Amino acid sequence: FNHYAFGSLGDWLFRYAAGIDSSSAGFKNLTLRPCPDARLGKLAIDVMTNVGAVGSAWEVQADTSVLYRFKIPGGASAVVGLLAPTADAVTTAGAGLTTIKGIDTVRAEGGRVVFRAAPGTYTFLVKP
């Protein structure tokens, strides 16, 4: 990405489409707020940081539900914001969001379900 036009596209993919951002120096406090778009279909981005690999992926399903996958490295935590009408629309392996170990502070905020996630690998399904 040695030209501004390419770099700005990379920044858009990284920060907007994948939703990866650091809310403090060194990626110890992450923000993961992806913006899935059916026109792209799916997206997966991994980035190596000083605390480890951070991953954000999503895929729009045929029924318009969205499958999200996140990787939060040890030594970091993340505030995750999923586009979802309510917390009840978010599941993982058939379980509700509030029952998942490592997830807390679930709230609704501006059309998203927002929560804090401990280090780990997570998969969420959001039904329309």
Residue, then its C-alpha position, 0 to 999 in steps of 0.5 A: f500500500n505505497h500509494y494513498a489511494f491503496g492505503s485509504l482502501g486498506d484503512w477502510l477495510f481494516r477499521y470499517a469493514a472488519g471493525i478493528d481498532s485500538s482504544s488504547a496504545g498497543f492494542k491492549n484494549l480493542t474495539l471490534r465493530p465490524c460492518p457486514d455488507a451483503r455486497l461483499g458477502k464475507l470478509a476476514i482480516d487478521v493482524m499481528t499486534n504487539v500482544g498477538a494476533v487479532g482477527s475479525a471475520w464475518e459472512v452474510q448467510a443466505d437467510t441474511s443472518v450474519l456469522y461473526r468470528f473474532k480472535i482476541p489475543g491474551g493480554a488484551s480485551a475487547v469491546v465488541g459491537l455487533l449489528a443486532p436488534t437485541a441480545d436475544a438475536v445473538t447466539t453461539a453454538g445455540a447458547g445465548l450471549t449472556t451465558i458465554k464464558g468471557i462475555d460480560t456487560v451486554r447492552a444495546e447501543g445505537g442498533r448494536v449489541v455491545f459487550r466486553a470480551a476476554p481473550g479467546t476465539y469467539t463465533f457468533l450468529v446474528k439472526p435478522 
